[in-house]
């Protein structure tokens, strides 16, 4: 018997600096972890 679990986390950063966005893009994450960055 198999089970697939999906976890989602939302991180809302108010007024991010360019350094913050750059640091988020350079994060080294585990295999299977997907990150979506939206700039509004």
PDB file of N, H, CA, C and O in Angstrom:
ATOM      1  N   UNK A   1       0.842  -1.182   0.000  1.00  0.00           N
ATOM      2  CA  UNK A   1       0.000   0.000   0.000  1.00  0.00           C
ATOM      3  C   UNK A   1       0.884   1.241   0.000  1.00  0.00           C
ATOM      4  O   UNK A   1       1.814   1.360   0.799  1.00  0.00           O
ATOM      5  N   UNK A   2       0.580   2.157  -0.905  1.00  0.00           N
ATOM      6  H   UNK A   2      -0.174   2.061  -1.553  1.00  0.00           H
ATOM      7  CA  UNK A   2       1.376   3.370  -1.045  1.00  0.00           C
ATOM      8  C   UNK A   2       0.517   4.606  -0.780  1.00  0.00           C
ATOM      9  O   UNK A   2      -0.698   4.601  -0.981  1.00  0.00           O
ATOM     10  N   UNK A   3       1.176   5.645  -0.331  1.00  0.00           N
ATOM     11  H   UNK A   3       2.163   5.649  -0.168  1.00  0.00           H
ATOM     12  CA  UNK A   3       0.482   6.890  -0.043  1.00  0.00           C
ATOM     13  C   UNK A   3       1.339   8.045  -0.544  1.00  0.00           C
ATOM     14  O   UNK A   3       2.546   8.078  -0.305  1.00  0.00           O
ATOM     15  N   UNK A   4       0.719   8.984  -1.232  1.00  0.00           N
ATOM     16  H   UNK A   4      -0.262   8.957  -1.426  1.00  0.00           H
ATOM     17  CA  UNK A   4       1.423  10.163  -1.718  1.00  0.00           C
ATOM     18  C   UNK A   4       0.953  11.358  -0.898  1.00  0.00           C
ATOM     19  O   UNK A   4      -0.241  11.650  -0.828  1.00  0.00           O
ATOM     20  N   UNK A   5       1.907  12.041  -0.284  1.00  0.00           N
ATOM     21  H   UNK A   5       2.876  11.805  -0.342  1.00  0.00           H
ATOM     22  CA  UNK A   5       1.564  13.217   0.514  1.00  0.00           C
ATOM     23  C   UNK A   5       2.198  14.449  -0.109  1.00  0.00           C
ATOM     24  O   UNK A   5       3.343  14.424  -0.561  1.00  0.00           O
ATOM     25  N   UNK A   6       1.433  15.515  -0.123  1.00  0.00           N
ATOM     26  H   UNK A   6       0.503  15.535   0.244  1.00  0.00           H
ATOM     27  CA  UNK A   6       1.923  16.780  -0.661  1.00  0.00           C
ATOM     28  C   UNK A   6       1.819  17.839   0.422  1.00  0.00           C
ATOM     29  O   UNK A   6       0.759  18.046   1.013  1.00  0.00           O
ATOM     30  N   UNK A   7       2.925  18.496   0.667  1.00  0.00           N
ATOM     31  H   UNK A   7       3.786  18.327   0.187  1.00  0.00           H
ATOM     32  CA  UNK A   7       2.952  19.568   1.644  1.00  0.00           C
ATOM     33  C   UNK A   7       3.278  20.868   0.938  1.00  0.00           C
ATOM     34  O   UNK A   7       4.143  20.904   0.063  1.00  0.00           O
ATOM     35  N   UNK A   8       2.594  21.932   1.311  1.00  0.00           N
ATOM     36  H   UNK A   8       1.891  21.902   2.022  1.00  0.00           H
ATOM     37  CA  UNK A   8       2.856  23.233   0.716  1.00  0.00           C
ATOM     38  C   UNK A   8       3.118  24.234   1.826  1.00  0.00           C
ATOM     39  O   UNK A   8       2.456  24.225   2.864  1.00  0.00           O
ATOM     40  N   UNK A   9       4.082  25.085   1.595  1.00  0.00           N
ATOM     41  H   UNK A   9       4.621  25.093   0.752  1.00  0.00           H
ATOM     42  CA  UNK A   9       4.385  26.167   2.521  1.00  0.00           C
ATOM     43  C   UNK A   9       4.375  27.465   1.736  1.00  0.00           C
ATOM     44  O   UNK A   9       4.859  27.518   0.606  1.00  0.00           O
ATOM     45  N   UNK A  10       3.830  28.498   2.325  1.00  0.00           N
ATOM     46  H   UNK A  10       3.436  28.456   3.243  1.00  0.00           H
ATOM     47  CA  UNK A  10       3.792  29.810   1.690  1.00  0.00           C
ATOM     48  C   UNK A  10       4.606  30.769   2.539  1.00  0.00           C
ATOM     49  O   UNK A  10       4.376  30.908   3.741  1.00  0.00           O
ATOM     50  N   UNK A  11       5.543  31.416   1.908  1.00  0.00           N
ATOM     51  H   UNK A  11       5.729  31.304   0.932  1.00  0.00           H
ATOM     52  CA  UNK A  11       6.388  32.389   2.592  1.00  0.00           C
ATOM     53  C   UNK A  11       6.174  33.729   1.904  1.00  0.00           C
ATOM     54  O   UNK A  11       6.543  33.900   0.743  1.00  0.00           O
ATOM     55  N   UNK A  12       5.584  34.671   2.613  1.00  0.00           N
ATOM     56  H   UNK A  12       5.284  34.532   3.557  1.00  0.00           H
ATOM     57  CA  UNK A  12       5.283  35.992   2.063  1.00  0.00           C
ATOM     58  C   UNK A  12       6.289  36.977   2.642  1.00  0.00           C
ATOM     59  O   UNK A  12       6.289  37.242   3.844  1.00  0.00           O
ATOM     60  N   UNK A  13       7.138  37.512   1.788  1.00  0.00           N
ATOM     61  H   UNK A  13       7.138  37.297   0.812  1.00  0.00           H
ATOM     62  CA  UNK A  13       8.160  38.463   2.221  1.00  0.00           C
ATOM     63  C   UNK A  13       7.750  39.849   1.737  1.00  0.00           C
ATOM     64  O   UNK A  13       7.638  40.096   0.536  1.00  0.00           O
ATOM     65  N   UNK A  14       7.530  40.740   2.686  1.00  0.00           N
ATOM     66  H   UNK A  14       7.620  40.539   3.661  1.00  0.00           H
ATOM     67  CA  UNK A  14       7.080  42.093   2.367  1.00  0.00           C
ATOM     68  C   UNK A  14       8.297  42.970   2.094  1.00  0.00           C
ATOM     69  O   UNK A  14       9.236  43.014   2.889  1.00  0.00           O
ATOM     70  N   UNK A  15       8.267  43.658   0.973  1.00  0.00           N
ATOM     71  H   UNK A  15       7.505  43.622   0.327  1.00  0.00           H
ATOM     72  CA  UNK A  15       9.340  44.553   0.534  1.00  0.00           C
ATOM     73  C   UNK A  15      10.727  43.875   0.557  1.00  0.00           C
ATOM     74  O   UNK A  15      11.623  44.322   1.274  1.00  0.00           O
ATOM     75  N   UNK A  16      10.898  42.806  -0.224  1.00  0.00           N
ATOM     76  H   UNK A  16      10.171  42.443  -0.806  1.00  0.00           H
ATOM     77  CA  UNK A  16      12.196  42.128  -0.237  1.00  0.00           C
ATOM     78  C   UNK A  16      13.255  42.975  -0.941  1.00  0.00           C
ATOM     79  O   UNK A  16      12.964  43.677  -1.910  1.00  0.00           O
ATOM     80  N   UNK A  17      14.461  42.901  -0.449  1.00  0.00           N
ATOM     81  H   UNK A  17      14.697  42.331   0.339  1.00  0.00           H
ATOM     82  CA  UNK A  17      15.579  43.577  -1.092  1.00  0.00           C
ATOM     83  C   UNK A  17      16.099  42.676  -2.213  1.00  0.00           C
ATOM     84  O   UNK A  17      15.803  41.482  -2.226  1.00  0.00           O
ATOM     85  N   UNK A  18      16.860  43.224  -3.140  1.00  0.00           N
ATOM     86  H   UNK A  18      17.101  44.194  -3.129  1.00  0.00           H
ATOM     87  CA  UNK A  18      17.458  42.375  -4.182  1.00  0.00           C
ATOM     88  C   UNK A  18      18.348  41.278  -3.590  1.00  0.00           C
ATOM     89  O   UNK A  18      18.445  40.189  -4.157  1.00  0.00           O
ATOM     90  N   UNK A  19      18.982  41.551  -2.479  1.00  0.00           N
ATOM     91  H   UNK A  19      18.903  42.435  -2.019  1.00  0.00           H
ATOM     92  CA  UNK A  19      19.832  40.543  -1.827  1.00  0.00           C
ATOM     93  C   UNK A  19      18.981  39.385  -1.291  1.00  0.00           C
ATOM     94  O   UNK A  19      19.405  38.230  -1.333  1.00  0.00           O
ATOM     95  N   UNK A  20      17.795  39.693  -0.795  1.00  0.00           N
ATOM     96  H   UNK A  20      17.450  40.631  -0.761  1.00  0.00           H
ATOM     97  CA  UNK A  20      16.901  38.646  -0.289  1.00  0.00           C
ATOM     98  C   UNK A  20      16.449  37.736  -1.425  1.00  0.00           C
ATOM     99  O   UNK A  20      16.472  36.512  -1.295  1.00  0.00           O
ATOM    100  N   UNK A  21      16.044  38.332  -2.523  1.00  0.00           N
ATOM    101  H   UNK A  21      16.026  39.326  -2.628  1.00  0.00           H
ATOM    102  CA  UNK A  21      15.590  37.546  -3.680  1.00  0.00           C
ATOM    103  C   UNK A  21      16.742  36.691  -4.207  1.00  0.00           C
ATOM    104  O   UNK A  21      16.538  35.523  -4.540  1.00  0.00           O
ATOM    105  N   UNK A  22      17.930  37.247  -4.285  1.00  0.00           N
ATOM    106  H   UNK A  22      18.096  38.195  -4.015  1.00  0.00           H
ATOM    107  CA  UNK A  22      19.100  36.509  -4.762  1.00  0.00           C
ATOM    108  C   UNK A  22      19.411  35.329  -3.843  1.00  0.00           C
ATOM    109  O   UNK A  22      19.721  34.236  -4.317  1.00  0.00           O
ATOM    110  N   UNK A  23      19.330  35.547  -2.527  1.00  0.00           N
ATOM    111  H   UNK A  23      19.078  36.435  -2.142  1.00  0.00           H
ATOM    112  CA  UNK A  23      19.600  34.478  -1.568  1.00  0.00           C
ATOM    113  C   UNK A  23      18.573  33.357  -1.695  1.00  0.00           C
ATOM    114  O   UNK A  23      18.928  32.182  -1.599  1.00  0.00           O
ATOM    115  N   UNK A  24      17.304  33.705  -1.909  1.00  0.00           N
ATOM    116  H   UNK A  24      17.016  34.660  -1.987  1.00  0.00           H
ATOM    117  CA  UNK A  24      16.271  32.683  -2.083  1.00  0.00           C
ATOM    118  C   UNK A  24      16.495  31.864  -3.345  1.00  0.00           C
ATOM    119  O   UNK A  24      16.252  30.658  -3.355  1.00  0.00           O
ATOM    120  N   UNK A  25      16.953  32.507  -4.398  1.00  0.00           N
ATOM    121  H   UNK A  25      17.150  33.487  -4.389  1.00  0.00           H
ATOM    122  CA  UNK A  25      17.186  31.792  -5.659  1.00  0.00           C
ATOM    123  C   UNK A  25      18.394  30.861  -5.564  1.00  0.00           C
ATOM    124  O   UNK A  25      18.493  29.899  -6.327  1.00  0.00           O
ATOM    125  N   UNK A  26      19.295  31.129  -4.655  1.00  0.00           N
ATOM    126  H   UNK A  26      19.215  31.910  -4.035  1.00  0.00           H
ATOM    127  CA  UNK A  26      20.517  30.319  -4.531  1.00  0.00           C
ATOM    128  C   UNK A  26      20.401  29.200  -3.501  1.00  0.00           C
ATOM    129  O   UNK A  26      21.370  28.476  -3.274  1.00  0.00           O
ATOM    130  N   UNK A  27      19.234  29.042  -2.871  1.00  0.00           N
ATOM    131  H   UNK A  27      18.447  29.630  -3.055  1.00  0.00           H
ATOM    132  CA  UNK A  27      19.069  28.004  -1.858  1.00  0.00           C
ATOM    133  C   UNK A  27      19.299  26.619  -2.453  1.00  0.00           C
ATOM    134  O   UNK A  27      18.827  26.318  -3.548  1.00  0.00           O
ATOM    135  N   UNK A  28      20.021  25.792  -1.728  1.00  0.00           N
ATOM    136  H   UNK A  28      20.405  26.037  -0.838  1.00  0.00           H
ATOM    137  CA  UNK A  28      20.258  24.410  -2.134  1.00  0.00           C
ATOM    138  C   UNK A  28      19.250  23.536  -1.400  1.00  0.00           C
ATOM    139  O   UNK A  28      19.369  23.319  -0.194  1.00  0.00           O
ATOM    140  N   UNK A  29      18.251  23.032  -2.135  1.00  0.00           N
ATOM    141  H   UNK A  29      18.154  23.207  -3.115  1.00  0.00           H
ATOM    142  CA  UNK A  29      17.158  22.279  -1.529  1.00  0.00           C
ATOM    143  C   UNK A  29      17.253  20.803  -1.893  1.00  0.00           C
ATOM    144  O   UNK A  29      17.902  20.427  -2.869  1.00  0.00           O
ATOM    145  N   UNK A  30      16.604  19.989  -1.099  1.00  0.00           N
ATOM    146  H   UNK A  30      16.077  20.295  -0.306  1.00  0.00           H
ATOM    147  CA  UNK A  30      16.612  18.546  -1.309  1.00  0.00           C
ATOM    148  C   UNK A  30      15.917  18.189  -2.625  1.00  0.00           C
ATOM    149  O   UNK A  30      15.125  18.963  -3.162  1.00  0.00           O
ATOM    150  N   UNK A  31      16.238  17.000  -3.122  1.00  0.00           N
ATOM    151  H   UNK A  31      16.882  16.372  -2.686  1.00  0.00           H
ATOM    152  CA  UNK A  31      15.607  16.514  -4.341  1.00  0.00           C
ATOM    153  C   UNK A  31      14.104  16.387  -4.121  1.00  0.00           C
ATOM    154  O   UNK A  31      13.665  15.926  -3.068  1.00  0.00           O
ATOM    155  N   UNK A  32      13.330  16.788  -5.099  1.00  0.00           N
ATOM    156  H   UNK A  32      13.688  17.163  -5.954  1.00  0.00           H
ATOM    157  CA  UNK A  32      11.885  16.693  -4.999  1.00  0.00           C
ATOM    158  C   UNK A  32      11.225  17.922  -4.399  1.00  0.00           C
ATOM    159  O   UNK A  32       9.999  17.982  -4.306  1.00  0.00           O
ATOM    160  N   UNK A  33      12.021  18.902  -3.989  1.00  0.00           N
ATOM    161  H   UNK A  33      13.017  18.853  -4.064  1.00  0.00           H
ATOM    162  CA  UNK A  33      11.475  20.133  -3.425  1.00  0.00           C
ATOM    163  C   UNK A  33      11.451  21.175  -4.534  1.00  0.00           C
ATOM    164  O   UNK A  33      12.488  21.502  -5.112  1.00  0.00           O
ATOM    165  N   UNK A  34      10.274  21.691  -4.826  1.00  0.00           N
ATOM    166  H   UNK A  34       9.432  21.425  -4.357  1.00  0.00           H
ATOM    167  CA  UNK A  34      10.113  22.699  -5.870  1.00  0.00           C
ATOM    168  C   UNK A  34       9.810  24.048  -5.235  1.00  0.00           C
ATOM    169  O   UNK A  34       9.067  24.135  -4.258  1.00  0.00           O
ATOM    170  N   UNK A  35      10.394  25.093  -5.799  1.00  0.00           N
ATOM    171  H   UNK A  35      10.998  25.022  -6.593  1.00  0.00           H
ATOM    172  CA  UNK A  35      10.187  26.446  -5.291  1.00  0.00           C
ATOM    173  C   UNK A  35       9.689  27.315  -6.431  1.00  0.00           C
ATOM    174  O   UNK A  35      10.212  27.258  -7.544  1.00  0.00           O
ATOM    175  N   UNK A  36       8.682  28.114  -6.147  1.00  0.00           N
ATOM    176  H   UNK A  36       8.258  28.161  -5.242  1.00  0.00           H
ATOM    177  CA  UNK A  36       8.158  29.063  -7.124  1.00  0.00           C
ATOM    178  C   UNK A  36       8.271  30.450  -6.506  1.00  0.00           C
ATOM    179  O   UNK A  36       7.747  30.700  -5.421  1.00  0.00           O
ATOM    180  N   UNK A  37       8.955  31.342  -7.200  1.00  0.00           N
ATOM    181  H   UNK A  37       9.381  31.139  -8.082  1.00  0.00           H
ATOM    182  CA  UNK A  37       9.138  32.709  -6.709  1.00  0.00           C
ATOM    183  C   UNK A  37       8.361  33.644  -7.620  1.00  0.00           C
ATOM    184  O   UNK A  37       8.562  33.661  -8.834  1.00  0.00           O
ATOM    185  N   UNK A  38       7.460  34.430  -7.011  1.00  0.00           N
ATOM    186  H   UNK A  38       7.297  34.416  -6.025  1.00  0.00           H
ATOM    187  CA  UNK A  38       6.668  35.400  -7.761  1.00  0.00           C
ATOM    188  C   UNK A  38       6.997  36.783  -7.242  1.00  0.00           C
ATOM    189  O   UNK A  38       6.950  37.034  -6.038  1.00  0.00           O
ATOM    190  N   UNK A  39       7.331  37.680  -8.159  1.00  0.00           N
ATOM    191  H   UNK A  39       7.369  37.476  -9.137  1.00  0.00           H
ATOM    192  CA  UNK A  39       7.580  39.070  -7.790  1.00  0.00           C
ATOM    193  C   UNK A  39       6.389  39.889  -8.253  1.00  0.00           C
ATOM    194  O   UNK A  39       6.003  39.849  -9.422  1.00  0.00           O
ATOM    195  N   UNK A  40       5.815  40.630  -7.323  1.00  0.00           N
ATOM    196  H   UNK A  40       6.129  40.663  -6.374  1.00  0.00           H
ATOM    197  CA  UNK A  40       4.622  41.404  -7.674  1.00  0.00           C
ATOM    198  C   UNK A  40       4.859  42.876  -7.423  1.00  0.00           C
ATOM    199  O   UNK A  40       3.969  43.693  -7.658  1.00  0.00           O
TER     200      UNK A  40
END
